[in-house]
Amino acid sequence: MSTLKPGVVSGEDYKTLLTAAREGAFAFPAVNVVGTNSINAVLEAAAQAKADVIIQLSNGGAHFYAGKGLPDGGRAKVLGAVSAAQHVHLLAEHYGVCVVLHTDHANKKLIPWVEALIGHGETYFERNGKPLFSSHMLDLSAEPIDFNLGESARILERAVKIGMSIEIELGVTGGEEDGVGQDVDTSADNSHLYTQPADVLQAWKKLSPIGHFSTAASFGNVHGVYKPGNVKLRPEILKNSQILVAETCGTGPNPLDLVFHGGSGSDESKIKEAVEYGVFKMNIDTDTQFAFSKPVGAYVNENSAAFTHQLDPETGKPYKKQYDPRAWLRKGEQGLVERLQRAFEVLGSTGRSLAMD
């Protein structure tokens, strides 16, 4: 197996990581982060599992990272993403794992956000010989496919010059994430939730001559967690897309690098089947948010007096150690680390880091 230098990967190193996943039939959890606590917890979890990982920011997560007090929200979304990326670049190699650094769900109105980040990536590339991010996502699934692929091609042409990839979305992932998404019926066999293999082939023909891209193809997946039976996953759509592209274009098996959006709460057998069909990345934002929040809530309940009084009303004993933010934020970090161990196991990536010792 190939080995890579620990840290943020891009260009050929990114492709090497994806090739290892394809050949080894495993995938990486993609974790949305909103601050240094969540970033550090992801790195800690990956190091503990000896697994590589994908760290990503939505536009709202980037804004939160910069601070909600910044008056210019658009600029905050750019600066927050840049600041978070610099944080990951600084620390990832010291955790001894490889990290794919990505931005998540940019619809039509957020194209300027992506282009601004590529601009920062170009500046970073001039100074460091590598881009700031490994890839960016363009989620133009709500638009006509010709517009979707045309804009994706335009952005990809710029991105490949600095060793970057892009992720596109075909079909609709139900639900909403940070203001991006569509309200579709998740309880019915809704055709909008299932990508057509012919559309995937059209994307391959348009984008693969330009450079590397990955595809979030919808196969019934929905953002969030729903009652069992409400979401009907059909991973065979991914299989059929792979076969159509391979037979039509004369590629090897599973030529597409596929992304599983809305992975939280999914049946493990469906997850493993999707990985067999070429999924290398699974988003689990809803699960990781809850994993961080649940132990914080438990800690607050167990130490409720410390969150209403600095001193015990009866004994006068200080509660400083209990309400110190480091105490309860650490509980959240530990919850996230624990949840990610299960994600690495289900996706088959535990112990399979490509990072050099």
PEQUIMO-V443338 format. One record per residue. RES is the residue in three letters. SS is DSSP state (H for helix, E for strand, C for the rest). D_CENTER is the distance of its C-alpha to the mean C-alpha in Angstrom with 1 decimal. Layout:
res: (RES RES)
ss: (SS SS)
d_center: (D_CENTER D_CENTER)
This chain:
res: (MET SER THR LEU LYS PRO GLY VAL VAL SER GLY GLU ASP TYR LYS THR LEU LEU THR ALA ALA ARG GLU GLY ALA PHE ALA PHE PRO ALA VAL ASN VAL VAL GLY THR ASN SER ILE ASN ALA VAL LEU GLU ALA ALA ALA GLN ALA LYS ALA ASP VAL ILE ILE GLN LEU SER ASN GLY GLY ALA HIS PHE TYR ALA GLY LYS GLY LEU PRO ASP GLY GLY ARG ALA LYS VAL LEU GLY ALA VAL SER ALA ALA GLN HIS VAL HIS LEU LEU ALA GLU HIS TYR GLY VAL CYS VAL VAL LEU HIS THR ASP HIS ALA ASN LYS LYS LEU ILE PRO TRP VAL GLU ALA LEU ILE GLY HIS GLY GLU THR TYR PHE GLU ARG ASN GLY LYS PRO LEU PHE SER SER HIS MET LEU ASP LEU SER ALA GLU PRO ILE ASP PHE ASN LEU GLY GLU SER ALA ARG ILE LEU GLU ARG ALA VAL LYS ILE GLY MET SER ILE GLU ILE GLU LEU GLY VAL THR GLY GLY GLU GLU ASP GLY VAL GLY GLN ASP VAL ASP THR SER ALA ASP ASN SER HIS LEU TYR THR GLN PRO ALA ASP VAL LEU GLN ALA TRP LYS LYS LEU SER PRO ILE GLY HIS PHE SER THR ALA ALA SER PHE GLY ASN VAL HIS GLY VAL TYR LYS PRO GLY ASN VAL LYS LEU ARG PRO GLU ILE LEU LYS ASN SER GLN ILE LEU VAL ALA GLU THR CYS GLY THR GLY PRO ASN PRO LEU ASP LEU VAL PHE HIS GLY GLY SER GLY SER ASP GLU SER LYS ILE LYS GLU ALA VAL GLU TYR GLY VAL PHE LYS MET ASN ILE ASP THR ASP THR GLN PHE ALA PHE SER LYS PRO VAL GLY ALA TYR VAL ASN GLU ASN SER ALA ALA PHE THR HIS GLN LEU ASP PRO GLU THR GLY LYS PRO TYR LYS LYS GLN TYR ASP PRO ARG ALA TRP LEU ARG LYS GLY GLU GLN GLY LEU VAL GLU ARG LEU GLN ARG ALA PHE GLU VAL LEU GLY SER THR GLY ARG SER LEU ALA MET ASP)
ss: (C C C E C C E E C C H H H H H H H H H H H H H H C C C E E E E E C C C H H H H H H H H H H H H H H C C C E E E E E C H H H H H H H H C C C C C C H H H H H H H H H H H H H H H H H H H H H H H C C E E E E E E C C C C H H H H H H H H H H H H H H H H H H H H H C C C C C C E E E E C C C C C C H H H H H H H H H H H H H H H H H H C C E E E E E E C C C E E E E C C E E E C C C C C C C C H H H E C C H H H H H H H H H H H C C C C C E E E E E C E C C E C C C C C C C C C C C C C H H H H H H H H H H H H H H C C C C C C C C E E E C C C C C C C H H H H H H H H H C C E E E E E C H H H H H H H H H H H H H H H H H H C H H H H C C C E C C C C C C E C H H H H C H H H H H H H H H H H H H H H H H H H H H H H C C C C C C C E C C)
d_center: (24.4 23.4 22.6 20.6 21.1 18.8 16.6 14.1 14.5 15.1 17.7 19.5 17.9 14.5 16.5 18.3 15.3 14.4 18.1 18.4 15.8 17.7 21.1 20.3 18.7 15.7 11.9 9.1 7.1 3.4 4.9 5.6 8.9 12.2 14.7 16.1 16.5 12.9 12.1 15.3 14.7 11.6 13.8 16.7 15.2 14.2 17.7 19.3 17.9 18.6 15.2 12.7 9.1 5.8 5.7 4.6 7.3 8.7 12.3 13.6 11.7 13.1 16.4 16.6 16.0 18.9 21.0 22.0 25.5 25.0 27.1 25.3 22.0 21.0 21.8 20.0 16.7 17.4 18.9 16.3 13.5 16.1 17.3 14.0 13.5 17.1 16.7 14.1 16.5 19.4 18.4 16.1 19.1 21.2 19.0 19.7 16.3 14.3 11.0 8.9 8.3 6.5 7.2 6.3 9.4 12.4 15.5 19.0 19.9 16.9 17.9 19.9 17.0 15.3 18.7 19.5 16.5 17.7 21.1 20.0 18.5 21.9 23.7 21.7 22.3 26.0 26.2 24.1 24.0 20.2 17.6 15.8 12.3 11.5 10.4 10.1 9.5 12.8 13.0 16.8 17.3 19.8 21.9 24.4 23.0 25.3 23.8 20.2 21.0 23.4 21.1 18.4 21.2 22.4 19.1 18.6 22.2 21.6 18.3 19.9 22.7 20.7 18.8 15.6 13.8 12.4 10.5 12.8 13.2 16.6 18.0 16.9 14.2 16.5 16.2 14.8 12.0 13.2 16.0 14.4 15.4 18.6 21.1 22.0 24.1 22.0 25.2 26.7 26.3 24.9 24.9 22.4 19.7 20.5 19.9 23.1 23.2 25.5 22.9 20.6 23.7 24.4 21.0 21.6 25.1 24.1 21.1 21.7 24.9 23.1 20.4 17.2 14.6 12.3 12.8 11.2 14.6 15.5 17.6 18.3 14.9 14.7 12.6 14.2 16.7 20.1 23.3 23.7 24.9 23.6 20.6 21.9 19.5 21.1 19.3 22.5 21.4 18.9 21.9 24.2 22.0 21.9 25.7 26.5 24.9 26.3 29.8 30.0 28.8 30.2 27.0 26.5 24.8 21.1 20.8 17.6 14.1 12.5 9.2 9.6 8.5 10.3 10.6 12.0 15.7 16.0 19.0 18.5 20.8 18.8 15.6 17.9 19.5 16.4 15.6 19.3 18.9 16.3 12.8 11.0 7.4 7.1 5.1 7.7 7.9 11.6 12.6 11.4 13.0 16.1 16.1 16.4 18.9 21.1 22.7 23.2 25.1 27.1 28.0 29.2 31.2 32.8 33.7 34.3 37.4 35.6 33.5 36.7 39.1 39.2 42.3 43.2 45.7 48.2 48.0 46.7 44.2 41.3 37.9 36.2 34.4 33.0 31.6 30.4 26.7 26.0 27.3 25.1 21.9 22.3 22.6 19.2 17.7 19.6 18.4 14.7 15.9 17.9 15.3 13.0 16.2 16.5 13.0 13.9 17.2 16.4 14.1 17.0 15.5 17.6 20.1 18.8 17.6 18.9 19.6 23.3 25.2)
